Amino acid sequence: MPDKRTLDALDVALLDALHRHPRAGALELSRLTGVARATVSARLQRLEATGVVAGYGPDVDVAAAGFGVQAFVTLEIAQGAIEDVQRDLESIPGLLEAHATTGSGDVLCRVAASSHEALQQVLVDLNRSPAVVRSTSVVALSRLVPFRTLPLLASEAAPGAGRSAMRR
């Protein structure tokens, strides 16, 4: 994992430009940020090599795709069964993501379904894992803040670095 100090204001500006214009190439990003195309290309290569930019796939809105019922499910699992539960969770199509956590639960899952009946089936599938001892679910009513990274990155970017030619 890269040190947060490896990101500077230009890196954040490039990430912001990519976020706002996901189909932009190096030339367009150069125009948007006011830096040379070679600089843009080099920065993007570094961001990719360090894993900061993890991909360029489309962001899919699962609700718009027909899966508007979402829930968060906390799983309590048997001691030492994290690999088993991971394998079981990966086989459930309605599972969007899962995180090992601290606190009263062991795994926090985000799931989506096309209806409440389909959500019930996802919950049944989650509980079929022999590693799951107990589950607790809460249905998401609406999304108040979408997943985002730019405010965090901008708050910790090295000040002034790489900004000499960058438009403000």
C-alpha positions as CSV (number, residue, x, y, z in Angstrom):
1,M,0.0,0.0,0.0
2,P,1.5,3.4,-1.0
3,D,2.3,6.0,1.6
4,K,-0.4,8.7,1.6
5,R,2.4,11.2,1.1
6,T,2.9,9.9,-2.4
7,L,-0.2,11.7,-3.5
8,D,0.0,15.4,-4.2
9,A,-2.4,18.1,-5.5
10,L,-1.7,17.2,-9.1
11,D,-2.5,13.5,-8.4
12,V,-5.8,14.5,-6.8
13,A,-6.6,16.8,-9.7
14,L,-6.0,14.0,-12.2
15,L,-8.2,11.6,-10.1
16,D,-10.9,14.3,-9.9
17,A,-10.7,14.9,-13.7
18,L,-10.9,11.1,-14.3
19,H,-13.9,10.9,-12.0
20,R,-15.7,13.8,-13.7
21,H,-14.6,12.6,-17.3
22,P,-14.1,8.9,-17.1
23,R,-13.6,8.5,-20.8
24,A,-11.0,11.2,-21.1
25,G,-7.6,10.3,-22.6
26,A,-4.3,11.7,-21.6
27,L,-4.6,14.7,-24.0
28,E,-8.0,15.7,-22.6
29,L,-6.8,15.2,-19.0
30,S,-3.8,17.4,-19.9
31,R,-6.2,20.1,-21.1
32,L,-8.4,19.8,-18.0
33,T,-5.5,20.0,-15.5
34,G,-3.3,22.4,-17.4
35,V,-0.2,20.2,-17.4
36,A,1.7,18.5,-20.2
37,R,0.4,15.2,-21.6
38,A,3.7,13.5,-20.8
39,T,3.2,14.5,-17.1
40,V,-0.3,13.2,-17.1
41,S,0.8,9.9,-18.6
42,A,3.6,9.5,-16.2
43,R,1.4,10.3,-13.2
44,L,-1.3,7.9,-14.3
45,Q,1.3,5.1,-14.8
46,R,2.6,5.8,-11.2
47,L,-1.0,5.8,-9.8
48,E,-1.7,2.5,-11.6
49,A,1.6,0.9,-10.5
50,T,1.1,1.8,-6.9
51,G,-2.5,0.5,-7.0
52,V,-4.1,3.9,-6.3
53,V,-6.0,3.6,-9.6
54,A,-7.4,0.1,-9.4
55,G,-9.3,0.1,-12.7
56,Y,-11.2,2.0,-15.3
57,G,-14.4,0.0,-15.5
58,P,-17.8,1.6,-15.4
59,D,-19.4,2.5,-12.1
60,V,-22.6,0.4,-12.1
61,D,-25.7,1.7,-10.2
62,V,-27.2,-1.6,-9.1
63,A,-30.6,0.1,-8.3
64,A,-30.8,1.5,-11.9
65,A,-29.9,-2.0,-13.1
66,G,-33.0,-3.4,-11.4
67,F,-31.6,-4.3,-7.9
68,G,-33.1,-1.5,-5.9
69,V,-33.4,-3.4,-2.6
70,Q,-30.2,-3.2,-0.7
71,A,-29.2,-4.3,2.8
72,F,-26.3,-4.5,5.2
73,V,-25.8,-7.8,6.9
74,T,-23.6,-8.4,9.9
75,L,-22.4,-12.0,10.2
76,E,-21.1,-13.7,13.3
77,I,-18.9,-16.6,12.3
78,A,-17.4,-19.7,13.9
79,Q,-13.9,-19.1,15.4
80,G,-11.2,-19.4,12.7
81,A,-13.7,-19.8,9.8
82,I,-12.9,-16.6,7.9
83,E,-11.5,-18.5,4.8
84,D,-14.5,-20.8,4.8
85,V,-17.0,-18.0,5.0
86,Q,-15.2,-16.0,2.3
87,R,-15.4,-19.0,-0.1
88,D,-19.2,-19.3,0.7
89,L,-19.8,-15.6,0.3
90,E,-18.1,-15.5,-3.1
91,S,-20.6,-17.9,-4.4
92,I,-23.6,-15.6,-3.7
93,P,-24.5,-13.4,-6.7
94,G,-26.4,-10.9,-4.6
95,L,-23.4,-10.2,-2.4
96,L,-21.8,-6.9,-3.5
97,E,-19.0,-6.8,-1.0
98,A,-17.9,-8.2,2.4
99,H,-15.5,-6.9,5.0
100,A,-13.9,-8.6,8.0
101,T,-14.7,-6.3,10.9
102,T,-14.1,-5.7,14.6
103,G,-16.9,-5.3,17.0
104,S,-19.9,-7.4,17.8
105,G,-19.9,-9.0,14.3
106,D,-17.1,-10.6,12.3
107,V,-18.1,-9.8,8.7
108,L,-20.1,-6.9,7.3
109,C,-21.8,-7.6,3.9
110,R,-23.6,-5.3,1.5
111,V,-26.2,-7.2,-0.6
112,A,-28.6,-6.2,-3.3
113,A,-31.8,-7.8,-4.8
114,S,-34.5,-7.0,-7.2
115,S,-37.3,-7.4,-4.6
116,H,-37.9,-8.1,-0.9
117,E,-38.6,-11.7,-1.8
118,A,-35.2,-11.9,-3.6
119,L,-33.6,-10.2,-0.7
120,Q,-35.0,-12.9,1.6
121,Q,-33.4,-15.5,-0.6
122,V,-30.0,-13.8,-0.4
123,L,-30.3,-13.7,3.4
124,V,-31.2,-17.4,3.3
125,D,-28.1,-18.1,1.1
126,L,-25.9,-16.2,3.5
127,N,-27.1,-18.3,6.4
128,R,-26.6,-21.5,4.6
129,S,-22.8,-21.3,5.2
130,P,-21.9,-23.7,8.0
131,A,-19.4,-21.0,9.2
132,V,-22.2,-18.5,9.9
133,V,-23.4,-18.7,13.5
134,R,-25.8,-15.7,13.4
135,S,-26.7,-12.8,11.0
136,T,-28.4,-9.5,11.5
137,S,-29.6,-7.4,8.6
138,V,-30.8,-3.9,8.1
139,V,-32.4,-2.7,4.9
140,A,-31.0,0.5,3.3
141,L,-33.8,3.0,2.7
142,S,-31.8,5.5,0.7
143,R,-28.2,6.5,0.0
144,L,-27.3,9.8,1.6
145,V,-23.7,10.0,0.5
146,P,-22.4,7.8,-2.4
147,F,-19.1,6.0,-2.1
148,R,-16.4,8.6,-2.6
149,T,-12.7,9.0,-2.3
150,L,-11.7,12.5,-3.5
151,P,-12.5,14.5,-0.4
152,L,-10.3,12.1,1.7
153,L,-7.5,12.2,-0.9
154,A,-7.6,16.0,-1.2
155,S,-7.5,16.5,2.6
156,E,-4.2,14.6,2.8
157,A,-2.5,15.6,-0.4
158,A,1.0,17.0,-0.1
159,P,0.5,20.7,-0.4
160,G,1.8,22.5,-3.5
161,A,3.6,19.6,-4.9
162,G,3.2,19.3,-8.7
163,R,1.0,22.4,-8.9
164,S,3.4,24.8,-10.7
165,A,1.6,24.5,-14.1
166,M,-1.7,23.3,-12.9
167,R,-4.8,25.5,-13.5
168,R,-6.7,26.5,-10.4
